[in-house]
Amino acid sequence: MAVKLAEMDPQVTFAEQLQQETGPVVLINTFTVAPEDADRLLAAWAEDAAFMKRQPGFISTQLHRGIAGSTTLVNVAVWESAAALRAAFVSPEFQAHVGRYPDSAVTQPHLFQKVAVPGICVA
């Protein structure tokens, strides 16, 4: 079975975002999983991250896990463009991997760009 996809933003789907011709982009992907499936999710994510790391346009990734026994994980990945991520995401090799995730896994991927806020952060 494949990981279940849930939209982070009900106004804009991840698929719509992947069609944009913009960059750089930051992928924020939240995963939730049953406690007994956490190790399996980590193993599947590590394999996917290794694949993504080899793809054109990949810049970086970092996985974060909630504390205090949480089974919520957040992947933050930076790509040169939405198009580069799209090419990697729709590749047959990557799509063949989604079945390795546990049945309890739910993912919420969404693309972002930096926002400049004067005196606080730069774009």
N, C-alpha and C positions, 0 to 999 in steps of 0.2 A: 504494500500500500504506500502511497505517496504522502508526504507531509501535507497537512491541510493549510491552505492559504486563506488568511483573513486580511481584509484591507484596513490599514491604519487610518486612512482618511476616507470617509464615505463619499466625498465629493470627487476624488480623483483616484483612479485605480493605478496599481503598480504597472499594469500592462500599458496604460496610457502614458505613464511617465517614461517607460522604456522607449516610446516612439519619439520622444523629444530629441532635437538636435542641439544639445547644450552640454556644457561641461566647464570646469570639472564638476563632478557630482559626488555626494556622500550618500552611500547606502546605509540606512539604519534599519536593521532587521531584528525584530524582537521574536524570540522563541519561547514558548511555554511547553512544558512536558511533564508527565507524571514522574514523581520522584524515582520510581523503579526504572525509568527509561532514560534518566539523565546521562549515564555513561554512554549509552548507545547513541544519543543525540550528539554528544561531544565527539565521538569517533566519526560519525557521519559528517559533521561540520568540518572536522580537521581534514578529511579527504576532499571535501568540496573546496575548502580554502586552499589546499595544495594545488588543485586543478586551476582555480581562479588566479592564483599567484603566477602561473605560467602564461596567462592570457594577455594579449596586447591591450594596453590601456590601463592595466591594473597598477595601482600605486601602493596601497597598503591596506591592512586589515587588523582589527583588534577585537577579541571576544571578551565580553564582560559578563560576570555571573552575579546575580543578586546574592546578598549575604543572609546569614541566619537560616541556612537550609533552603533558601529559595531555589526553585527550579525554573526561574525566568532568566534567560540569557539574552544579551544584546550584542549583535555584531555591528561594528562601525567600520565600513570599508570605503576607501577613496578610489575613484576611477577618473581617468582623463575625460571621459564623456559618457553620457547615457548610451550612446551608440556602441561604445566598447563593451559596456556591461551587457547590453542587449545581445551582442554577438556571442559573448561567453554564455549567457543565461539560456539562450535558445539552442545552443549547440547540442547535437545528439548525445555527445559524451556526458555533458552535465545533466541533461534531462534523464539519462539512464540511471543516474545516481539517486534521484529523489526517492526511490523506493526503499532506500536503506534507512530512512528515518523511521523512528518508532511511530506506531499508530496514534499514540497520544500527542504527538508533536503538532503544534500550530505555529505558523510563521506569519509575521506581519512586516513585509518589506516595504520600504518607502524611500524615494530619492529626495535629497535636499541639496541646496547650495548655501554657501556661507552668506551671511547678511552683515553688512557693516552697520555698526551702531556707534556714532561719534563718541569718543572718549571711553568706550568699552571694548569693542572688538573690531577687527578689520575683515574685509571680505577677501 
